Amino acid sequence: MGNLNIDAEFQILMGKNYIDEWKAKPHIPALGMNIYVCVRKWPIFEKEVKEGQIDCVSTANPIIWVGEPKFKVDGITKYI
């Protein structure tokens, strides 16, 4: 049985904004860099899916994208 808690519109919007793997660049050694950003990402857990949560983080070295579902001022229109 499918999850009735997931907002399908937000899930579609998130999917459209995921970063394609082909945009990833080769790993760059950290030597000589002044700022480091580390992200550890794993697939969303089954419990989270059942609660209606959506995977909102997409990564491809050196890009990190975090989406936040929101409503426009009209209270109806959804966007990320």
C-alpha positions in Angstrom: 0.0 0.0 0.0 1.4 3.5 -0.9 2.1 6.2 1.5 -0.9 8.6 2.0 1.2 11.2 3.9 3.5 12.2 1.1 2.7 15.5 -0.7 3.1 14.3 -4.3 3.5 17.9 -5.7 6.4 18.7 -3.4 8.0 15.3 -4.2 7.8 16.1 -7.9 9.3 19.6 -7.4 12.1 18.1 -5.4 12.8 15.5 -8.1 13.0 18.2 -10.8 15.7 20.0 -8.7 18.0 17.1 -7.9 21.5 17.5 -9.3 22.4 15.1 -12.1 25.5 13.0 -11.5 27.0 14.0 -14.8 27.6 17.5 -13.2 29.9 16.0 -10.6 33.6 16.9 -10.9 36.5 14.8 -9.9 37.6 14.8 -6.3 39.9 17.7 -5.4 42.4 17.2 -2.6 41.8 19.4 0.4 45.5 20.6 0.6 45.7 24.3 0.3 42.0 25.0 0.8 40.8 27.4 3.4 37.2 26.3 3.7 35.9 22.7 3.8 32.2 21.7 3.6 31.5 18.0 4.4 28.2 16.4 3.7 27.3 12.8 4.6 24.2 11.8 2.8 22.4 8.5 2.9 19.0 7.4 1.5 15.9 8.4 3.4 14.8 5.7 5.9 11.6 3.7 5.4 10.2 5.1 8.6 10.7 8.7 7.2 9.0 7.7 4.0 6.0 6.4 5.9 5.9 9.7 7.9 5.6 11.6 4.6 9.1 13.0 4.6 10.8 13.8 1.2 14.5 13.4 0.4 15.5 17.1 0.0 19.3 16.9 -0.3 21.1 16.4 -3.6 24.9 16.3 -4.0 27.4 16.1 -6.8 31.0 17.2 -6.0 31.3 20.2 -5.5 27.6 21.1 -5.6 25.3 20.6 -2.6 21.6 21.4 -3.0 19.1 21.5 -0.1 15.5 22.1 -1.0 12.8 23.4 1.4 9.2 23.0 0.5 7.3 26.3 0.8 4.1 28.0 -0.2 3.8 31.3 -2.0 2.0 34.2 -0.3 -1.3 33.0 -1.8 -1.0 30.0 0.5 -1.8 27.6 -2.4 1.1 27.7 -4.8 4.0 25.3 -3.9 7.7 25.9 -4.6 11.1 24.8 -3.5 
